[in-house]
Amino acid sequence: MLRRFIFALCNKTFPFIVIILALIAGPSAQGAEQIRVGYGSLSTSYAAIWVAGEARLFQKNGIDAEVLYLESALVRTALLTGDIAMGGMSGTTMAAPRLQGGDPILIASFLNSLQYRLVVRPEIRTVADLKGKRVGVAGFGLGAHRGAQIMLAKLGLNPDTDVTMLQIGGDPTRLAALLAGTIDASVFNPPLYKRAVEAGMRVLANIEDMNFPVQASALVTTDRFVKKNYELTRRAVRSIIESIHVIKTNPELTKRSIRKYMRFKDERDTDEAYQIMRDILPRKPYPTVEGIKAVLDELSPKLPAAKTAQPRDFMDIRFIDELDRSGFIDRLYK
């Protein structure tokens, strides 16, 4: 069973070591601005955050970044309270609080579609067998919950009345609950769903076959942070864009990051996760109006403000656009 964990890139227990390393690394390390960057799921779509840390790209751009795993809704809560500066989360996770008066803002997109598989217990053979069963999600209103709702609706089930939705927790917790029979179904991203299949579970549906464009994983900050730290935000986005380049061109470093953050021991899992990362991450991580609109459409039945909300109000593409127009991104691949 996977365990929850928090990774810290800075060891503050030994300050004298940090000082020595700073002197060796040069002025950029000494003057680095400290921030915390969280992510809420053990998903390959957040690899750009991990690799930016492992490849020291944050530090290269004058940022001392502490990368933290904060399960499910915790990453959103930590962002809104100011405990972290930026967080990796789904479009749904960030859009709901903005509709309710909060100020999360999307500054880079890791994935403009969903990859969930609906995984069920082996005794569930058809969609009809799923009626009346328990579907585990990370938390209501979060990415896995919305993914499950979308898939169930596409399969012809009413997610509010035909099944019982249960808030179970993050990916490792839901996987353990499914294997133990505490729940009957859940949704998982690749390659984690394969672990469930290897343990005897079944894939009932693949959202990638349902042609549903939506803003999935993204890098999110707040309007407050951008206003006070515009230049720092620009350098953070630059670090992420450079990280995507590393993922696409440096398999060895990327796989090392995968093994560290996803705790993979099987090289097959690592190889598959790398292929997914390399293929899905866009060189130019622009969010899409269509993806945000899909999120707002899904939220509108329970959040009326979503009906009149403008997708562009949920994203700030100034930083990507500046780096793109300057030719910086294209030069990375020459």
HUKAZI-V46576 format. One record per residue. N is the residue number from 1. PSI is psi as a letter, one per 40 degrees, with the letter a starting at -180 (* if undefined). Layout:
N:PSI / N:PSI
This chain:
1:h / 2:i / 3:i / 4:i / 5:i / 6:h / 7:h / 8:h / 9:e / 10:h / 11:g / 12:e / 13:d / 14:g / 15:d / 16:d / 17:d / 18:d / 19:d / 20:d / 21:d / 22:d / 23:d / 24:d / 25:d / 26:a / 27:d / 28:d / 29:d / 30:d / 31:e / 32:i / 33:h / 34:h / 35:i / 36:h / 37:h / 38:i / 39:i / 40:e / 41:i / 42:g / 43:i / 44:d / 45:e / 46:e / 47:d / 48:d / 49:d / 50:d / 51:d / 52:d / 53:d / 54:d / 55:e / 56:f / 57:d / 58:d / 59:d / 60:d / 61:f / 62:f / 63:h / 64:g / 65:h / 66:h / 67:h / 68:h / 69:h / 70:h / 71:h / 72:b / 73:e / 74:d / 75:d / 76:d / 77:d / 78:d / 79:d / 80:d / 81:e / 82:e / 83:d / 84:i / 85:d / 86:i / 87:i / 88:h / 89:i / 90:i / 91:d / 92:d / 93:d / 94:d / 95:d / 96:d / 97:d / 98:d / 99:d / 100:e / 101:e / 102:i / 103:f / 104:i / 105:h / 106:h / 107:e / 108:i / 109:h / 110:d / 111:h / 112:f / 113:i / 114:i / 115:e / 116:i / 117:h / 118:h / 119:h / 120:i / 121:i / 122:d / 123:e / 124:h / 125:d / 126:i / 127:d / 128:d / 129:e / 130:e / 131:h / 132:e / 133:i / 134:h / 135:h / 136:h / 137:i / 138:d / 139:i / 140:h / 141:e / 142:i / 143:d / 144:d / 145:d / 146:d / 147:d / 148:d / 149:d / 150:d / 151:d / 152:d / 153:d / 154:d / 155:e / 156:e / 157:i / 158:h / 159:e / 160:d / 161:d / 162:e / 163:i / 164:h / 165:h / 166:h / 167:h / 168:d / 169:a / 170:a / 171:d / 172:d / 173:d / 174:d / 175:d / 176:d / 177:d / 178:d / 179:d / 180:e / 181:e / 182:d / 183:i / 184:e / 185:i / 186:i / 187:i / 188:i / 189:i / 190:i / 191:e / 192:d / 193:d / 194:d / 195:d / 196:d / 197:d / 198:d / 199:e / 200:e / 201:i / 202:i / 203:h / 204:d / 205:i / 206:h / 207:d / 208:d / 209:e / 210:e / 211:g / 212:g / 213:h / 214:i / 215:h / 216:b / 217:i / 218:i / 219:h / 220:h / 221:a / 222:i / 223:d / 224:d / 225:d / 226:d / 227:d / 228:d / 229:f / 230:d / 231:d / 232:d / 233:d / 234:d / 235:d / 236:d / 237:d / 238:d / 239:d / 240:d / 241:d / 242:d / 243:d / 244:d / 245:d / 246:d / 247:d / 248:e / 249:e / 250:g / 251:d / 252:d / 253:d / 254:d / 255:d / 256:d / 257:d / 258:d / 259:d / 260:d / 261:d / 262:e / 263:f / 264:h / 265:d / 266:h / 267:d / 268:d / 269:d / 270:d / 271:d / 272:d / 273:d / 274:d / 275:d / 276:d / 277:d / 278:d / 279:d / 280:d / 281:h / 282:i / 283:d / 284:g / 285:f / 286:h / 287:i / 288:i / 289:d / 290:d / 291:d / 292:d / 293:d / 294:d / 295:d / 296:d / 297:d / 298:d / 299:d / 300:d / 301:d / 302:e / 303:g / 304:d / 305:d / 306:d / 307:d / 308:e / 309:i / 310:h / 311:d / 312:e / 313:e / 314:e / 315:i / 316:g / 317:e / 318:d / 319:d / 320:d / 321:d / 322:d / 323:d / 324:d / 325:d / 326:e / 327:e / 328:d / 329:d / 330:d / 331:d / 332:d / 333:e / 334:*
